[in-house]
Amino acid sequence: MQKQTPKWLDLFLTAFGAPGLVALAWWAGAFHAQRIRELQFTYPILNITGNAGVGKSTLVANLWKLVGSSDAENRNLSTCSMGALLAILARAINRPVVLEEDGFGHDGYDWKALSDCYFGGTIAQRGSNPAAAGVRFQGALAFVGSELETINSRIVNIHLQRTPRTADKNQAIQALYDLHISDFSEFLAKVQKNREQLMYRLGHVGAYVESLQVETDDRLSPNAARNHAQLRVLVDLLADLFPMADDRNAQHDAHCLIIDMAWSHVPMATAAPTHY
């Protein structure tokens, strides 16, 4: 007998579909980001994009709610100095840092330092306090807004499309809003507790890398292939931890979407097949 899908997850899938599940997979991995880097050297930077009004902020707000924060802990690059941001990054250990931006026209930002968060690089600016020189980033970094062309090989990009707002979707979003923080508590507890299952799933990254390279005729860079393979094993981890109804095909749809996301990193991929 199949176990019942948790109420919060059922609502989440109705509200955000496959893009939401992929974002949730990355979010789960963020709470093991440094452990993943210790095994596989990198953890991808998440980039959530889409036109105004497609639901980027609503999705991220619900991701924060899943880990006990009633207010989204996003940082806006137009109001946060690089020094303040570096301090935030230094404190983030196996935890996401979400940055909102409006076009990357912000003077004074060290984009190389931010891109180095991909492999847990040092996060101190040149000229900063020498005591911070050896501090390495141990969390996971996400951007919400414009596309990150400058660090393309280090990101996984979830591009939210404008879709019809059905009654079911609207009701699910409202129901998520109405749930109490305590209704989401099992997500983080299970994600942090099941390290052995995470390790087991990470052992399948190589197989997914090979599958993605076959899918793209070996045109993915090693980084891009590993980034998307890691996402795929994290989707599988979620399915291990939280039952999903078979009739939703949620896990399958998420894998298909990740394959399509990987195709965007293939040079001159103007006619990439669509799986999702």
ABEGO torsion letter per residue (X at the ends): XBBBBBAAAAAAAAAAEAAAAAAAAAAAAAAAAAAAAAAAGBBBBBBBBEBBGAGAAAAAAAAAAAAGBABBABBBAAABBAAAAAAAAAABBGBBBBBBBAGGABBGBBAAAAAAAAAGBBABBBGBBAAAAABBBABBBBBBEBBBAAAAAABBBBBBBBBBBBAAAAAAAAAAAABBAAAAAAAAAAAAABAAAAAAAAAAAAAAAAAAAAAAGGABBAAAAAAAAAAAAAAAAAAAABBBBAAAGAAAAAAAAAAAAAAAABBGBAABBBAX
